[in-house]
Amino acid sequence: MNKIVTRRSLTPEITLFEVEAPRIARRWKPGQFLIVRPTPESERIPLTIVDGSAERGTITMVVQAIGKTTKVLAMLGEEESISDLVGPLGEPATIHHAGRVLTVGGGVGVAELLPVARAFRQAGNHVTAICGARSVKHIILDEELHSAADEVLWSTDDGSNGFRGNVVDLMRTWYDEENGPKLAHVIGPIPMMRAAAGLTQEWGVPTFASLNPVMIDGTGMCGGCRVTVGGRVRFACVEGPEFDAHQVDFDELAHRNRAYGEFERRALDGHECRIGLNGCAV
Amino acid sequence: MGETRPKRNPKAPRQELPVLDPKLRATTPREVALGFTTEQAGIEALRCLNCKDAPCVDACPLHIDIKSFIYRMVSGDYHGAFEKISEQSPFPGVCGRVCQHELFCEDACLLGRKLDPVAIGSLERFAADYHRQFASDGHWKLPKPTGPRVALVGSGPASLIAAFDLVRKNYRVTIFEALHELGGVLAYGIPPFRLPREILNAEIERLKEMGVEFETNFIVGRTATVQELFDEGFEAIFIGTGAGLPWMLNIPGENLIGVYTANEFLTRINLMRAYEEGADTPVRVGKRTVVIGGGNSAMDAARWAKRLGSETTILFRRGRKELRARLEEIEHAEEEGIHFSFLAAPVRLFGDENGCVREMECIRMELGEPDSSGRPAPVPVPGSEYRIPVDTVVAAIGQAPNPTLQRATPQLITNRGKIVVTETGQTNLPMVFAGGDVVRGGSTVILAMRDGRAAAEAIHQALSSKQEPADTTLEVRQ
């Protein structure tokens, strides 16, 4: 059981939790993740570690309430406990001094980008964070990003903040061949990562993507998280979650992540009926 | 004169273990084997010859005093039988169900030379079930242990028996488990229709009563390193992390939706209870399931698929004789209507536009010369390819040791992922021991327990010899 110390709504769908986990707080590195089970009935889901404080004995995670498990998690309050939490899992992100580094995040991936951007800057890089949100209301952690990166640029679908369009369009506009990045790191929805990786490949910029496949144990036992990278099958939980973005088979990943779509919709309907969210008769 | 003991009757037929009707059990997660009736237990116990140098006791990897426990059962002293087993093992409920008795005690039974051997496994199970039903809780309590601290990594069979041995010798024992539930492969791998969870949990509970501590959600090598455990005061560490790295088919299409490793399939169902209506964790079981492999995991996966309503086939590249599962599981699978397709192997998988598996191409095999496993090597028959429709594929073709701890402990010597140990389970690192599948690759519950017991003894030797100087001084003072 891990107690929730702080709960903060970032948007109606995205919630930040600071949770007691002293051992993980001591050992975590940017790019690593947790397996979380909000209640004793819940699924095990992977969530990226957004921050951690060895002094406070806490770690921070950000969850977007889209399926039943994430919605159940998002409804937990301060002083309540998360049933199971294990980590830190996966290999840390590749952080080194490259000069100029571009970090790209979309949706809740922006939160996951934060520790990576900060680590690149601490390694002496000039860090640009290009982030995407649906509209100004969906922008999260802007202040934290500004303290982590040298340059923060937002794109919104409706143009209500910053660039109008998606992050990949913004990347194109931002790109300056003379002064381009030497390394890029992308995290977010699969279509975004695929498009961003396609663009950095055109630029010839080595790029890492932090992948988000379905997982159960998170220790290499089940193989549910397997992804094809450069024609080879890799287990994202132990060999990733970060891989060479130019080698990842994103189509396959997108398919595999939809494997349980129907089950999730059913679970969610049942859940929302029970808690009366969608007003359907029980 | 007291009552006379009933007369030995070795010629009575070996009692058959009653089982649920195959039609009923294909629809339920309820336990298949029902266990002996009291009458059957009495008849079976009387079949035992009570041999002078009972070979069954030597053959048992845990050296349970089989002869004596059966002797007590003869007079109806089932609690006494249970106590007798408990001298060596606190897991008769588990072992009575999952141990391969036919390879050990029952293989050694002298009665088996002329007649059927005594059904030792079923008697062990009877003693356990009888005791659990009628005994009160809380009688396992030991004085709080005060000795050196020992960390056992992984809560599977190897660590569980090591904990039992060590806590009885006054060691302060902590078991670290990566998952949220205890039992390792007993919890995520073995289906409840073979090992009901209340039996597993009751036997683990007994260790808790004895003073063994458990920490779930703790991955040694991730949450803390081996060195950190030593720094925190543990004086010896046993690694029993099991075989948690599944082998893949390495054929085109294996990443299609609906293709599972046995580990994932069984974990979703056994551990995450995907079989329960309304469970949060889903599993995709379509109309037609093909399970590839011939071991216990293959039987378990196939029997689950059948229970979840799928037409199920086990595809095995050798013949029935070469199956590696317990005989009882093979027979149960056959009774339940699982189809076996021998001498065939998958070549490739085909999917639909959504990336879901739809068809499997197979090739016929024939048996050639024995390979390194001693079994005849399967050889593909050229031109014999054929296709079958399929919605769910489970690859149950074996696994390598879980690499997590090894990766975080690079100084630990391994051979193809398996931790290298001496006979007593000592690794190349001081005070670090290992046993079970992390040493053997894929093996059995009972051999893991044998390793755990050997390592516990080695840990005791190492720690008590370390303490010896202090003890001697005390003696001199007296």
Interface residues (C-beta under 8 A of the other chain):
Chain A: R23 I24 R27 R37 E41 S42 E43 R44 K68 T69 S83 D84 L85 V86 G87 P88 L89 I216 D217 T219 G220 M221 C222 G223 G224 R226 V227 T228 V233 V238 E252 H255 R256 R258 A259 Y260 F263 E264 A267 G270
Chain B: A178 L179 H180 Y188 T216 N217 F218 I219 R222 T223 A224 G244 L245 P246 M248 E254 N255 I257 G258 Y260 T261 N263 E264 T267 R268 M272 G278 A279 D280 T281 P282 R284 N354 G355 C356 N402 P403 T404 R407
